[in-house]
């Protein structure tokens, strides 16, 4: 029974740590999101510069190269 109590306390303290985020960590997360979006844009622009034959070689169509949906997905 004591083990169950320790597990519950551990889960509660983990939930509290998620709520109390420091402003610096929020800023770092925003920087990471911005960097990822910029990389996605660079990749999309590079794909749009390819010819239709080059896109066909890597298995993409012109529509897939310009979409915001996962362009690498085959679904």
N, C-alpha and C positions, 0 to 999 in steps of 0.2 A: 504494500500500500504506500509506503513512503516513496518508492520509485515513481509512482504515478503522480504524487504531489510535486516531486522535483521536476518532472516533465511539464506539468501544467505551469509551474512558476517560470520555467525556462521559456515556454511559449509566450507567456504574458510579457516577460521582460524583452523578448525579441520584438513583439508588436509595439512596445513603447519606444524602442530605439528607432523604429521606422518613422514614427510620428515626429520625433525630435531631431530634425535635420538642421544642420548648420547652414547659414547663408552661403558659405564658401562652397559647400558640396553642391548646393543648388546651382551656383554659378558655374561650377565645373561641369555639371550635367548639361547645362545649356550650351556651353562651349562644345561639348562632345556632339550634341545633337546638331549644332550648326556645322561642325566639321563634317559629319556624316552626310548632311544634306548637300553641302558643297561638293563632296566627292561624288555623290549620286548625280549631281548636275554635270560635273565634268565627264563622267562616264557616258551619260546620255548624249551630251554634245559630241563626244568622240564617236559614238555609234552613228549619230545622224550625219557625220561627215563621210561615212563609208558609202561606197556605191552599192546598188542593189545586188550585184554579183558577190561582193565581199560579204554583205549581210547574209546572203544565201549560204556562203561557205561556212559561216559559224551558226547557221540554223535559225536565223531571225528574219522577220519580215520588216518592211519599213514601218508598219503600224506598231509592231512590238517594240521597235527601237525608240519610238517617240512617246510611248505610253508611260504612265506613272506606276502601272502595275508591274510586278516582278517580271522584268523582261527576260530573265534567265529561266523562267518557268516554262514547262512544256504543256501546261494545262490550259 
